[in-house]
Amino acid sequence: MSQPLAFTEAMRESVYKAIFERRDMRHFNGQPMDEAIMQRLFTVAHAAPSVGFMQPWRFIRVQKPELRQQLHQLVQQETLTTAEQLGEKKQAFLQLKVQGILDCSEVVVVTLMDKREQHVFGRRTLPEMDVASAACAIQNMWLAARAEGIGLGWVSLFEPQQVSELLQIPEQATAIAILCIGPVDEFYQQPMLQQEQWAQRGDLNHYIMNNGWDEQKAQQAQQQWGDNERN
């Protein structure tokens, strides 16, 4: 039974469609972005929830070609470093396309604000809630991008300090994401890492526990990841 404050059925279906068809995109067609769409994406990102209403996100648009190239090089360096930690999966990892910095229309670096220590509300025991809040902003942007027919990919293969030095980010601020944004020819039918058989989505039943920690379910969820690691 529909709740009195619920959206219409068509509106609800659109929300769920955006969630289930959102993809972490790596392939872009290089077409320019409509600035009006970019502003809408920033607007919904800024409408995200944040602990203590601290709004910790800061967005840096990387518009100089030389800066984009340098970001690409930093990601390439970390990609190789990460590959060395993957053992038998090194070659499979190196065959994945893990970023589209040189192909997308817009590159946005998301950082946390500086002077975050002033914000204690909701963070005294969980200081990492600033990252969680910024992730909500990115997810808002991601879902809106999918609704607009625009691809967005979140790149995390970089050393934050190197990105901070490149973009003159204050020491107390921290880069947490490089977002690749732009038109695409198509969206992946499944998450790319699932299509490439790197991993599969786990059984939801193993992730929901009742009235306390369920070690059996925890082991089942972990085993699913272990099975993926062996694939």
C-alpha positions as CSV (number, residue, x, y, z in Angstrom):
1,M,0.0,0.0,0.0
2,S,1.4,3.4,-1.0
3,Q,2.2,5.8,1.8
4,P,0.4,9.2,1.7
5,L,3.6,11.1,1.3
6,A,5.0,8.9,-1.4
7,F,5.9,10.0,-4.9
8,T,3.7,8.9,-7.7
9,E,4.4,5.4,-9.1
10,A,6.1,6.7,-12.2
11,M,8.3,9.0,-10.1
12,R,9.3,6.2,-7.8
13,E,10.1,4.0,-10.7
14,S,12.4,6.7,-12.1
15,V,14.3,7.0,-8.8
16,Y,14.8,3.2,-8.6
17,K,15.8,3.1,-12.3
18,A,18.5,5.7,-11.7
19,I,19.8,3.7,-8.7
20,F,19.9,0.3,-10.4
21,E,21.2,1.6,-13.8
22,R,23.9,3.9,-12.3
23,R,27.4,2.7,-13.6
24,D,31.0,3.6,-12.7
25,M,31.9,4.7,-16.2
26,R,35.3,4.4,-17.7
27,H,34.5,4.9,-21.4
28,F,33.5,8.3,-22.8
29,N,32.9,9.6,-26.3
30,G,34.7,13.0,-25.8
31,Q,31.7,15.1,-26.7
32,P,31.4,18.4,-24.7
33,M,29.3,18.8,-21.7
34,D,26.4,21.2,-21.5
35,E,27.3,23.7,-18.8
36,A,23.7,23.8,-17.6
37,I,23.9,20.0,-16.8
38,M,27.1,20.5,-14.9
39,Q,25.5,23.2,-12.8
40,R,22.6,20.8,-12.1
41,L,25.0,18.1,-11.0
42,F,26.8,20.5,-8.6
43,T,23.5,21.6,-7.3
44,V,22.3,18.1,-6.4
45,A,25.7,17.3,-4.9
46,H,25.4,20.3,-2.6
47,A,22.0,19.2,-1.6
48,A,23.4,16.0,0.0
49,P,23.0,15.2,3.7
50,S,26.0,15.9,5.9
51,V,26.8,15.2,9.5
52,G,26.2,18.3,11.6
53,F,25.3,20.0,8.3
54,M,29.0,20.6,7.9
55,Q,28.9,20.3,4.1
56,P,32.5,19.1,3.9
57,W,32.7,18.8,0.1
58,R,34.8,21.0,-2.1
59,F,34.8,20.6,-5.9
60,I,37.8,21.6,-8.1
61,R,37.1,21.7,-11.8
62,V,40.3,20.7,-13.6
63,Q,40.1,22.7,-16.9
64,K,43.7,23.1,-17.9
65,P,44.9,20.3,-20.2
66,E,48.3,20.2,-18.6
67,L,46.8,19.6,-15.2
68,R,44.5,16.9,-16.6
69,Q,47.6,15.2,-18.1
70,Q,49.4,15.3,-14.8
71,L,46.5,13.8,-12.9
72,H,46.4,11.0,-15.5
73,Q,50.1,10.3,-14.8
74,L,49.5,10.2,-11.1
75,V,46.7,7.7,-11.5
76,Q,48.9,5.6,-13.9
77,Q,51.6,5.5,-11.2
78,E,49.2,4.3,-8.5
79,T,47.7,1.8,-10.9
80,L,51.0,0.1,-11.4
81,T,51.7,0.3,-7.6
82,T,48.4,-1.3,-6.9
83,A,49.0,-4.0,-9.5
84,E,52.1,-5.1,-7.7
85,Q,50.0,-5.8,-4.6
86,L,47.5,-8.1,-6.3
87,G,49.7,-11.2,-6.8
88,E,48.1,-13.6,-9.3
89,K,45.5,-11.0,-10.3
90,K,48.1,-8.4,-11.4
91,Q,47.7,-9.0,-15.1
92,A,43.9,-9.2,-15.0
93,F,43.9,-5.9,-13.1
94,L,46.2,-4.2,-15.6
95,Q,43.9,-5.2,-18.4
96,L,41.0,-3.3,-16.8
97,K,40.3,0.3,-17.8
98,V,40.3,1.9,-14.4
99,Q,39.9,5.6,-15.4
100,G,38.9,7.9,-18.3
101,I,40.7,11.1,-17.3
102,L,41.9,11.8,-20.9
103,D,38.6,10.8,-22.5
104,C,35.9,12.5,-20.5
105,S,34.6,16.0,-20.9
106,E,35.0,17.2,-17.4
107,V,37.4,16.3,-14.6
108,V,36.3,17.2,-11.0
109,V,38.5,16.6,-8.0
110,V,36.5,16.3,-4.8
111,T,38.2,17.2,-1.6
112,L,37.2,17.5,2.0
113,M,37.2,21.0,3.5
114,D,40.1,22.2,5.6
115,K,39.6,23.1,9.3
116,R,37.3,20.1,9.8
117,E,38.4,19.8,13.4
118,Q,36.0,22.7,14.2
119,H,33.0,20.4,13.4
120,V,32.5,18.1,16.4
121,F,28.7,17.5,16.0
122,G,28.4,13.8,14.9
123,R,32.2,13.4,14.5
124,R,33.6,13.2,18.0
125,T,33.6,9.4,18.0
126,L,33.3,9.0,14.3
127,P,35.6,11.6,12.6
128,E,35.3,9.7,9.3
129,M,31.8,10.9,8.9
130,D,33.2,13.8,6.9
131,V,34.2,11.3,4.2
132,A,30.8,9.6,4.5
133,S,29.1,13.0,4.0
134,A,31.2,13.8,0.9
135,A,30.4,10.4,-0.5
136,C,26.7,11.2,-0.2
137,A,27.3,14.3,-2.4
138,I,29.1,12.2,-5.0
139,Q,26.3,9.7,-5.0
140,N,23.8,12.4,-5.6
141,M,25.8,13.7,-8.5
142,W,26.2,10.1,-9.8
143,L,22.5,9.4,-9.8
144,A,21.6,12.8,-11.4
145,A,24.2,12.2,-14.1
146,R,22.6,8.9,-14.9
147,A,19.2,10.5,-15.1
148,E,20.7,13.1,-17.5
149,G,22.2,10.4,-19.7
150,I,25.7,11.4,-18.6
151,G,28.5,9.0,-17.5
152,L,30.4,9.5,-14.3
153,G,33.3,7.5,-13.0
154,W,34.9,7.8,-9.5
155,V,38.7,7.3,-9.6
156,S,40.4,6.6,-6.3
157,L,43.8,5.3,-7.6
158,F,46.0,8.2,-6.5
159,E,48.1,9.4,-3.6
160,P,46.1,12.2,-2.0
161,Q,49.3,14.2,-1.1
162,Q,50.4,14.2,-4.7
163,V,47.1,15.5,-5.9
164,S,47.1,18.1,-3.2
165,E,50.5,19.4,-4.3
166,L,49.4,19.5,-7.9
167,L,46.3,21.5,-7.2
168,Q,47.6,23.5,-4.3
169,I,45.0,22.0,-1.9
170,P,45.6,23.1,1.8
171,E,47.4,20.6,4.0
172,Q,44.3,20.1,6.2
173,A,42.1,19.4,3.2
174,T,42.1,15.9,1.6
175,A,41.4,14.8,-2.0
176,I,39.1,11.8,-1.9
177,A,38.0,11.4,-5.5
178,I,38.7,12.2,-9.1
179,L,35.4,12.3,-11.0
180,C,35.4,11.7,-14.8
181,I,32.2,13.1,-16.3
182,G,30.9,13.3,-19.8
183,P,28.6,11.9,-22.5
184,V,28.9,8.2,-23.4
185,D,27.8,6.1,-26.3
186,E,26.2,3.6,-24.0
187,F,26.0,2.5,-20.4
188,Y,27.3,-0.9,-19.3
189,Q,24.6,-3.5,-19.0
190,Q,26.2,-4.6,-15.7
191,P,28.8,-3.0,-13.4
192,M,32.0,-3.1,-15.4
193,L,33.9,-5.2,-12.9
194,Q,31.1,-7.7,-12.9
195,Q,31.1,-7.8,-16.8
196,E,34.9,-8.3,-16.6
197,Q,34.3,-11.1,-14.1
198,W,36.5,-9.3,-11.5
199,A,33.7,-9.6,-8.9
200,Q,30.0,-10.3,-8.5
201,R,27.5,-8.7,-6.3
202,G,26.9,-10.7,-3.1
203,D,23.6,-12.3,-2.0
204,L,21.8,-9.5,-0.1
205,N,20.5,-12.1,2.5
206,H,24.1,-12.5,3.7
207,Y,24.4,-8.7,4.4
208,I,21.3,-8.2,6.6
209,M,21.6,-9.3,10.2
210,N,18.9,-9.2,12.9
211,N,19.4,-8.0,16.5
212,G,23.2,-8.3,16.5
213,W,26.2,-9.6,14.5
214,D,25.6,-12.9,12.7
215,E,28.9,-14.6,12.2
216,Q,27.5,-17.2,9.9
217,K,26.2,-14.5,7.5
218,A,29.4,-12.6,7.8
219,Q,31.4,-15.6,6.8
220,Q,29.0,-16.3,3.9
221,A,29.4,-12.7,2.7
222,Q,33.2,-13.0,3.0
223,Q,33.2,-16.4,1.3
224,Q,31.4,-14.8,-1.7
225,W,34.3,-12.3,-2.0
226,G,36.8,-15.1,-1.6
227,D,35.1,-17.0,-4.5
228,N,35.4,-13.9,-6.6
229,E,39.0,-13.6,-5.8
230,R,39.6,-17.1,-7.1
231,N,37.7,-16.5,-10.3
